[in-house]
Amino acid sequence: MVIIYRVHNIKSKFCSVMILLYLLSVMVLSIQGEEADIKFPDGTMAKPRCKGNRTDVYCNVVDNYPAAHLEKLIEADSKRFTELFGEDLLLVDFASKFDRPGEESLCRHVEQLIFPQEAINHEDQWKVIINFGNYKQGIRIERCLGAGENCMMTESFPNYYKTECRQIYVYRPLLTLDKLGDDAKIVKEQFRFPGGCKCILKKPELP
């Protein structure tokens, strides 16, 4: 009886310790979540979340987008920013690489005009981009539809050569916030976007 009681007592203590550890972990996660939800003066979240159309480098529509806060910053220095919005930034000149008669792309691709509200900058950081209402910054991109696939119309290539469609990226300057919070400032930074889709020819490795 004594042995059975001791075993039961050890199990009870072990269960109590596990429950305590679980409760502590929940408290830590809750505290971290509260710290991450820093508020802008207008009450929106400091860390917007992508609602849809997210790629590896940009997001077109962001939830909790701080439009009211951004508008206040722009209006506070309207002379500085007015000329940076509008038609001049709507179309970045991405001339089609295959617009001549008799030329055809070896990779499936699509060109789009996007207005991202969030993107990755040159330091690999996700940043909020000013893109709402009358304040638009349009970027024309070229996106691979079959990145990693074999290039088309390459059947006549020697068997020991391999081809691959590869996404090429370029950097574009856009207006963003230097940081999150009520003391944030509007700055211009370089952001990474899909800029082309090209066919890569892989030479065979020498023995």
C-alpha positions in Angstrom: 0.0 0.0 0.0 2.8 2.4 0.8 4.5 1.8 -2.6 1.2 2.4 -4.4 0.6 5.6 -2.5 4.1 6.9 -3.3 3.7 6.2 -7.0 0.3 7.9 -7.0 1.7 10.9 -5.2 4.6 11.2 -7.7 2.2 11.1 -10.6 0.0 13.8 -9.0 3.1 16.1 -8.5 4.2 15.5 -12.0 0.8 16.5 -13.4 0.7 19.6 -11.2 4.1 20.7 -12.5 3.0 20.1 -16.2 -0.1 22.1 -15.7 1.8 25.0 -14.0 4.3 25.0 -17.0 1.5 25.1 -19.5 -0.2 28.1 -17.7 3.1 29.9 -17.6 3.7 29.4 -21.3 0.2 30.8 -22.0 0.9 33.9 -19.9 4.2 34.5 -21.8 2.5 34.2 -25.2 -0.3 36.6 -24.0 2.2 39.2 -22.8 4.2 38.9 -26.1 1.0 39.4 -28.1 0.1 42.5 -26.1 3.6 44.0 -26.6 3.4 43.3 -30.4 0.0 45.1 -30.7 1.4 48.7 -30.4 -1.2 51.2 -31.4 -1.1 54.2 -33.7 -2.7 57.4 -32.5 -5.8 56.7 -34.6 -6.2 53.3 -33.0 -5.0 51.0 -35.8 -2.6 48.2 -35.3 1.2 48.9 -35.5 1.8 45.6 -37.3 -0.6 45.3 -40.3 -1.4 41.9 -41.5 -1.9 40.8 -45.1 -5.5 40.1 -46.1 -4.8 38.6 -49.5 -2.7 38.6 -52.7 0.5 38.1 -50.7 3.6 36.9 -52.5 7.1 36.3 -51.2 8.0 40.0 -51.4 4.8 42.1 -51.4 1.2 42.3 -50.2 -1.5 44.2 -52.1 -4.2 44.5 -49.4 -3.3 44.9 -45.7 -5.6 44.5 -42.7 -5.4 47.2 -40.0 -3.8 49.5 -42.6 -3.0 52.9 -40.8 -4.5 55.1 -43.5 -5.7 57.8 -41.1 -2.3 58.1 -39.5 -0.5 58.2 -42.8 -2.8 60.9 -44.1 -2.0 63.1 -41.1 1.7 62.7 -41.8 1.3 63.6 -45.4 -0.9 66.6 -44.7 1.6 67.9 -42.1 4.2 68.3 -44.9 2.0 68.3 -48.0 4.4 70.4 -50.1 7.1 67.8 -49.7 5.0 64.8 -50.7 2.4 66.2 -53.2 4.6 65.9 -56.3 5.5 62.3 -55.4 2.0 60.9 -55.9 -0.1 60.7 -59.0 0.5 59.8 -62.7 4.3 60.2 -62.5 4.5 57.2 -60.2 1.7 55.1 -61.6 3.5 53.6 -64.5 7.1 52.5 -64.2 8.4 52.0 -67.7 8.7 48.2 -68.0 8.8 47.9 -71.8 7.9 44.4 -73.0 10.9 42.3 -73.7 9.1 40.3 -76.4 7.0 42.9 -78.3 8.8 42.6 -81.6 7.4 40.4 -84.5 8.9 37.0 -84.6 10.1 37.0 -80.9 8.5 34.9 -78.2 9.3 34.3 -74.5 10.7 30.9 -73.5 9.0 31.2 -70.1 5.4 31.8 -69.1 5.0 35.2 -67.4 2.5 38.0 -66.8 2.9 41.8 -66.4 0.9 43.6 -63.8 0.4 47.0 -62.3 0.3 46.7 -58.6 -0.3 49.1 -55.6 1.2 47.2 -52.7 0.5 48.3 -49.1 3.3 46.2 -47.7 6.6 44.9 -49.2 10.1 43.8 -48.3 12.8 46.5 -48.4 16.5 46.2 -49.2 17.2 45.1 -45.7 14.7 42.2 -45.9 12.2 43.9 -43.6 8.4 44.0 -44.2 7.4 47.7 -44.3 4.1 49.6 -44.7 3.9 51.4 -48.1 1.8 54.5 -48.7 -0.9 53.3 -51.1 -4.4 54.4 -50.3 -7.0 56.9 -51.5 -5.5 59.7 -53.5 -1.9 58.7 -52.5 -0.9 56.0 -55.0 2.4 54.5 -55.9 2.0 52.1 -58.7 4.7 49.5 -59.7 4.7 47.5 -62.9 6.0 44.0 -62.3 6.8 41.0 -64.5 6.0 37.7 -62.6 7.0 34.2 -63.6 4.0 31.9 -63.9 6.2 28.8 -63.9 9.4 29.6 -62.0 11.6 26.5 -61.8 10.0 24.9 -64.8 11.9 23.9 -67.9 11.9 26.6 -70.6 9.6 26.1 -73.5 10.7 25.2 -77.0 14.0 23.8 -75.9 13.4 20.2 -77.0 16.2 20.5 -79.6 18.8 21.4 -77.0 21.4 18.7 -76.3 20.2 16.2 -73.6 23.1 17.1 -71.3 22.0 20.8 -71.1 19.2 21.8 -68.7 17.0 24.9 -68.8 15.1 26.6 -66.1 12.7 29.6 -65.9 13.9 31.9 -63.2 12.3 35.0 -61.5 14.4 38.1 -61.6 13.9 40.9 -59.0 14.5 44.6 -59.2 14.4 47.4 -56.6 12.1 50.4 -56.7 12.0 53.5 -54.5 8.7 54.0 -52.6 7.5 56.1 -49.7 7.2 54.2 -46.4 7.4 54.7 -42.6 10.8 54.7 -41.0 9.4 52.8 -38.0 6.1 51.9 -36.4 4.6 54.2 -33.8 3.2 57.6 -33.2 6.6 59.3 -33.8 7.1 57.6 -37.2 8.2 59.6 -40.2 7.7 59.2 -44.0 10.9 58.2 -45.8 11.8 56.8 -49.2 13.3 53.3 -49.3 14.2 50.7 -51.9 11.8 47.7 -52.2 12.2 44.4 -54.0 9.7 43.4 -56.7 9.5 40.8 -59.5 11.1 42.5 -62.5 11.5 39.8 -65.1 11.3 36.1 -66.0 14.2 34.7 -68.0 15.3 31.3 -69.3 18.6 30.0 -67.7 20.7 27.5 -69.6 22.6 25.2 -67.2 25.8 23.8 -68.6 26.7 20.2 -67.7 29.1 19.7 -64.8 32.5 18.5 -65.8 33.6 15.2 -64.3 
